[in-house]
Amino acid sequence: NSFLKERQLTIATAESITAGMLCSAITSVAGASSVLKGGIVTYDEKLKVKLLGVKPETLASYSAESAETTLEMLTGLIKLDLDASIYVSVTGVASAPVNTYQLTKPVGQVYVAISYKNKIYSFETILQPEEATDPRNQIREKAVSYIFDKIYEVIISL
C-alpha cells in the first residue's frame, strides 16, 4: 500500500480465490483511501459473467480457475472505467482439486492478471501451504503476497 501511495497509484480489483483479501490487505494500512478504488468479489461463475462479462464459453472451455477467465475478468474490470492506475484480477484453487468441465487443476494453482500503463501482464503459479492446519487460507494469503510481488515487479520494470 505504501509503495503505491508513494507513487500516487490507485488500484481496482476483481477477486475470486482471494474473496476480498487483496482489498482487505490494502485497507489494513492507513491512507488506503488514496490508493484503493475498490474491488469486486466474483466467487460464483454467474457473477463473473454478469458483472465482468466473462464469456460462458470461456468458463466451459477453460474453467473458472484459468488464465483465460482471469484475463476476461481483468478486461471486464477495466471496462468499468474506474480511473485506476492498476487493475488486478485473480482466480485459482484453494482447496480440493477442481475437476470442473473435465479440467483438473491442482490445489494452490493461482492465476493473476495485471493491467498497468495500458499493458496486460499474466502470471500463474502453484502455491504450497506451509502447514497442514488451514491450508486453504494459507494458499489464499500467499496468493495476496504473490499479487503484491507481481504488482511491484510490473511497476519497477517500466
C-alpha positions as CSV (number, residue, x, y, z in Angstrom):
1,N,0.0,0.0,0.0
2,S,2.7,2.5,0.9
3,F,4.6,1.5,-2.2
4,L,1.5,2.5,-4.3
5,K,0.8,5.6,-2.2
6,E,4.4,6.9,-2.6
7,R,3.9,6.7,-6.4
8,Q,0.4,8.1,-6.3
9,L,-1.0,5.0,-7.9
10,T,-4.5,3.6,-7.4
11,I,-5.8,0.1,-7.7
12,A,-9.1,-1.7,-8.5
13,T,-9.5,-5.5,-8.2
14,A,-11.6,-8.4,-9.3
15,E,-11.1,-11.3,-6.9
16,S,-12.2,-14.9,-6.9
17,I,-9.9,-17.2,-4.9
18,T,-8.9,-14.3,-2.5
19,A,-12.5,-13.3,-2.0
20,G,-11.7,-9.7,-0.9
21,M,-8.4,-10.5,0.9
22,L,-6.4,-8.3,-1.5
23,C,-8.6,-5.3,-0.8
24,S,-8.6,-6.1,2.9
25,A,-4.8,-6.2,2.9
26,I,-4.6,-2.8,1.1
27,T,-7.1,-1.2,3.6
28,S,-5.1,-2.6,6.6
29,V,-2.7,0.3,6.1
30,A,-3.5,3.9,6.9
31,G,-4.1,6.1,3.9
32,A,-5.8,3.3,1.9
33,S,-8.5,5.6,0.6
34,S,-5.9,7.3,-1.5
35,V,-4.9,4.0,-3.1
36,L,-7.9,1.7,-3.3
37,K,-10.6,2.4,-5.8
38,G,-12.5,-0.7,-4.8
39,G,-12.9,-4.4,-5.6
40,I,-15.4,-6.9,-6.9
41,V,-15.6,-10.4,-5.5
42,T,-16.9,-12.7,-8.2
43,Y,-16.6,-16.0,-6.5
44,D,-19.6,-17.5,-8.4
45,E,-19.4,-18.0,-12.2
46,K,-22.7,-16.2,-12.7
47,L,-21.2,-13.0,-11.2
48,K,-18.1,-13.4,-13.4
49,V,-20.4,-13.4,-16.4
50,K,-22.9,-10.8,-15.3
51,L,-20.6,-8.2,-13.6
52,L,-17.4,-8.7,-15.6
53,G,-18.5,-10.0,-18.9
54,V,-16.6,-13.3,-18.7
55,K,-17.9,-15.4,-21.6
56,P,-19.8,-18.6,-20.7
57,E,-17.8,-20.3,-23.5
58,T,-14.6,-19.4,-21.7
59,L,-15.8,-20.9,-18.5
60,A,-16.9,-24.1,-20.3
61,S,-13.7,-24.5,-22.3
62,Y,-11.1,-23.5,-19.7
63,S,-12.9,-23.4,-16.3
64,A,-13.4,-20.5,-13.8
65,E,-9.9,-21.2,-12.5
66,S,-7.9,-20.4,-15.6
67,A,-5.6,-17.8,-17.2
68,E,-8.3,-17.2,-19.8
69,T,-11.0,-16.4,-17.2
70,T,-8.6,-14.2,-15.3
71,L,-7.9,-12.2,-18.4
72,E,-11.6,-11.8,-19.2
73,M,-12.2,-10.7,-15.6
74,L,-9.5,-8.1,-16.0
75,T,-11.0,-6.9,-19.2
76,G,-14.4,-6.5,-17.6
77,L,-12.9,-4.6,-14.7
78,I,-11.1,-2.2,-17.0
79,K,-14.3,-1.6,-18.9
80,L,-15.9,-0.3,-15.7
81,D,-13.7,2.7,-16.2
82,L,-12.8,3.2,-12.5
83,D,-9.9,5.5,-13.4
84,A,-7.4,3.3,-11.5
85,S,-3.7,3.2,-12.3
86,I,-3.6,-0.6,-11.8
87,Y,-6.2,-3.2,-12.4
88,V,-5.8,-6.7,-11.0
89,S,-7.8,-9.9,-11.3
90,V,-7.2,-13.3,-9.6
91,T,-8.6,-16.8,-9.7
92,G,-7.4,-20.1,-8.5
93,V,-7.9,-23.3,-6.5
94,A,-7.6,-23.0,-2.7
95,S,-8.8,-26.5,-1.7
96,A,-9.8,-29.9,-3.0
97,P,-8.7,-30.3,-6.6
98,V,-11.3,-28.8,-9.0
99,N,-12.5,-31.1,-11.8
100,T,-14.8,-28.7,-13.5
101,Y,-15.6,-29.2,-17.1
102,Q,-13.2,-32.2,-17.1
103,L,-10.2,-30.0,-16.4
104,T,-8.3,-30.8,-13.2
105,K,-6.4,-28.0,-11.5
106,P,-4.1,-28.7,-8.5
107,V,-4.6,-27.1,-5.1
108,G,-2.6,-23.9,-5.0
109,Q,-3.0,-23.1,-8.7
110,V,-3.3,-19.3,-8.9
111,Y,-3.8,-17.1,-12.0
112,V,-3.2,-13.3,-11.8
113,A,-3.7,-10.6,-14.5
114,I,-2.5,-7.1,-14.0
115,S,-3.1,-4.0,-16.2
116,Y,-0.7,-1.1,-15.8
117,K,0.0,1.7,-18.3
118,N,-2.2,0.1,-20.9
119,K,-0.2,-3.2,-20.8
120,I,-1.5,-6.5,-19.6
121,Y,0.6,-8.9,-17.7
122,S,-0.3,-12.5,-16.9
123,F,1.1,-14.7,-14.2
124,E,0.5,-18.2,-12.8
125,T,2.0,-20.2,-10.0
126,I,1.3,-23.1,-7.7
127,L,1.4,-22.1,-4.1
128,Q,2.1,-24.6,-1.3
129,P,0.7,-24.3,2.2
130,E,3.4,-24.3,5.0
131,E,1.4,-26.5,7.4
132,A,-1.4,-29.0,7.3
133,T,-3.5,-26.7,9.5
134,D,-5.8,-24.5,7.5
135,P,-4.0,-25.0,4.1
136,R,-6.9,-23.3,2.2
137,N,-6.4,-19.9,3.9
138,Q,-2.6,-20.2,3.8
139,I,-2.9,-20.5,0.0
140,R,-5.2,-17.5,-0.2
141,E,-2.9,-15.4,2.0
142,K,0.1,-16.5,-0.1
143,A,-1.9,-15.5,-3.2
144,V,-2.2,-12.0,-1.9
145,S,1.5,-11.8,-1.2
146,Y,2.2,-13.2,-4.7
147,I,0.0,-10.5,-6.2
148,F,1.8,-7.7,-4.3
149,D,5.1,-9.1,-5.5
150,K,3.9,-9.1,-9.1
151,I,2.5,-5.6,-8.9
152,Y,5.9,-4.4,-7.6
153,E,7.7,-6.3,-10.4
154,V,5.4,-4.7,-13.1
155,I,5.8,-1.2,-11.8
156,I,9.5,-1.4,-11.3
157,S,10.1,-3.0,-14.8
158,L,8.6,0.1,-16.5
